[in-house]
Amino acid sequence: MSVDNFQFHAAGWSSPYTGGYAVTPSDLDPLTPTPRALWVGGTGAVSLITTGGQNVTYAAVPAGTELPVRATRVLLTGTTATSIVALY
């Protein structure tokens, strides 16, 4: 069994992520839980809606890029990147 010596410490922006899940871009389905960042495994554009409600498109994102953005959705419309992982 693993021991987590930091389980009672508050997470900050510089803290490691505690989980992640594969993202299926959708114009309707929200990301749950809301991630702290997105990892993009395959080159392309990532279109998303931020937690502040803005529609943002990151164009020409290289493979292996971590986007430090809190998103409520990764949109199907406008997203061409692949292998996106939500990190929280």
URDACOR-V125311 format. One line per field, one symbol per residue. ss: DSSP state (H for helix, E for strand, C for the rest). phi: phi as a letter, one per 40 degrees, with the letter a starting at -180 (. if undefined). burial: b if it has 16 or more other C-alpha atoms within 10 Angstrom, else e. A space follows every 50 residues. Layout:
ss->???
phi->???
burial->???
This chain:
ss->CCCCCCCCCCCCCCCCCCCEEECCCCCCCCCCCCCCEEEEEECEEEEEEE CCCCEEEEEEECCCEEECCCEEEECCCCCCCEEEEEEC
phi->.cbbcbcbcccbcccccbaaacbbdacbcccbccccabbbcbdicbbabc ccgccbbccfccdgcbccbcbcabcccgcbcbfcbcbb
burial->eeeeeeeeeeeeeeeeeeebeebbbeeeeebeebbbbbbbbbbbbbbbbb eeeeeebeeebebeebbeebbbbbbbebbbbbebbbbb
